Amino acid sequence: MSAPRLASLASCLVVAGLGLVGHARAASPLDSALEPHTTRTIHVRDAGPSSWQFAIHPITQRELLHFTAEDSTPIPTDTFMPVEADFRYGFSFDPGADFDIVYAVSAVHRDGPAATRGNPKCVFLFSGLQPAVPQNQVVNLAGAACSLERDASGRLLLVLAHD
């Protein structure tokens, strides 16, 4: 998927509660081989042009996890992509998956040469104990101020920001 294509998509999604209850089919912009279990939005809080890049990293059960953009195209894992506006993505999993699923979304703000002081970066970790019982964490490094927040509709946002 090209950078201009990603920049034009709205939002991003990540797992919060891994309610492993199967995959219902529904007509939506996020339809794929498997209906997404959850959708999340990566939100850039910084004013002005964004220099953030993100990547999705399956940690466990890699072959059972699937990530799609809003237009249902697969999102490559372990590949950094620019994000300039809200980016929504979907997460789904094969029927053989269980609650040992863990994945991460990492983000780096490329605002200068990393060799001199390190650029702000953060990692969002997603897992769950059981259906509707998420275990999510955010780790901020080198001046990042990323967070997990809810929008006005109650949807989880991965907020990218720095000091």
N, C-alpha and C positions, 0 to 999 in steps of 0.2 A: 504494500500500500504506500503510495507516495505521500510526501510531506504535505503538498497542497491538498490532497484528498483528506488527510487527517485534520488539517486546520479547518476545513469546511464542515466537519461533523460537529454535532452538538453533544457534548458530554461523554462520560466514561463510567464503567460499572465494575464493581468489585464485590466479592462475597462478604456478607456480614453474618447472617445466620444460615448455617448449612442445613436447612430443612430438607433432608434427602427423601423427598416424597414422590419422585418421578418427574416426568417432563410433560406437562400439558401443552397442547398445540393451541396457538392463538394467532390471529392475524394482527401483526404489529410490525413496526420498522425493525425490530430486533429478532424476527423469525430467523432461525437457522436450522441445521440438521436436528439439533436439540433446542427446544425452547429454553431461553436463559432462565436459570433458577433465580438469579438476582441481577439487577442492574444498578450501577452506581455512576456517579459523576465526578470527574476530576475537575476541580474548579481552581483557576489561577486568580489569586487575590491581588497580586501586584498590579499597580497602575502602569499604564504604558505598554509598549510592546513586550511580549513575554520572551524570556530566554530559557524557559523550563523545558526539559525533556523528561519523558517517563518510559518505563519498561515494566512489563508484567513478567513475573518469575514464578512458575509452578515449583514448589519445593518438594511436595510429596505427591504420589500418584500422578505424575506428569502425563502419562499416556491416557489418562481418564478425564483430564480437564480440558475445557474448550473456552476460548475467549473470542467474542465477536464485536465488531463495531456496530454502530447504529443501523447501518445498511446491510447487516448480516454477513459481511465479509469477515473472514478469520483475522484475528490480530496476531502477528508473530510474537512469540514469547522470547524473552532475553534479548530484545532488540530495542534500543532507545529511539523514541519518536518525538518530534516536537509537539508541544501543546500550547496553543495561543488563546484558545477560548474554551468554554466548558466542553468537555468531551465525555460522552456516555458510551459505556460498553457493557456487554453482557457476559455472564459467567454461567457455564453449564458443565455437566459431568455425566459420564457414562453410568449405566445402572449398576456396575460393579463397584462404584466408589463408596467409601464409608466415611466416618468422622475422623479419619486420619488425614484429611485434606488440610493442607496449609499452602498458601501462596502469598506472594509479596508484590507490591507495586513500589518501585523505587523511582525517585525523581531527583534531578540535578538541575540547579540554576546555573547556567553557563554564562557568568557575567565577567569573567576575567581568566587569566591563566592560572590553572589549578596548582601549578608547580610553586607559585609564590605564596599562596595563603589558603588554598582549598576553597572550592565553591560550595555554597549552601546545598545541602542534600538531605533527603529524608526517605524513610522506608515505612510503608504501611504493611503490617502483617495481619492476615485474615485467616480465621479458623472458626470452629464452633464445637461446642460440647455435645449438642443435640439440636433437633429442629428448634429454631427461634431462640437459641441461646448462643449468641456469637461471642467469640473471644478475639477482639481486635486490639492492636496496639500501633502507636506511631513512635518512631525514633527519629529525632532531629539531630543533625550534625552540622558543624561549621557555619553556624548562624541561621540555619533554617528555622522557621516557625510554623511548620505544617501541622494540620490538625484534622480530626474527624468531626464533622458538624452535621446538623440536620437542616434541610431547607424548609421553606414555609409549608411544604406538603409532607414533611416528615421523612424525605428520602435522604440517605446518607451521602454526604459530600466528602471527597478527599481534597482538602484545601491546601494548595501550594502557596507558601509565603515565606519571606525571609525578613530578618531584622533590618 
